[in-house]
Amino acid sequence: MKLVVVQFSIIFLLLTSSLFVFSTADSSCGGKCNVRCSKASQHDLCIKDCNICCQKCKGCVPSGTSGNKDECPCYRDIKNSKGGPKCP
């Protein structure tokens, strides 16, 4: 009887942890920003700024490596200290 309970507990933990990984992977900014910055000449700076913008815009990052900013108005409208666009 104890063995059945232990097996059930292990199976339950494995299933719930894998569901958690799948749900958080979709909402993460890292993967979206890696795609967005894949062709950037200053990759590290692009990733940093993209992640800041993505966090502020609740996970919205425009598709592709450039342009398409109309897909995410929040991302498009964030400005740097000089008044120019902050988000890559």
Buried (B, 14 or more C-beta within 10 A) or exposed (E): EEEEEEEEEEEEEEEEEEEEEEEEEEEEBEEBBBBBBEEBEEEEEBBBBBBBBBEEBEEBBBEEBEEBBEEBEBBBEBEEEEEEBBBB
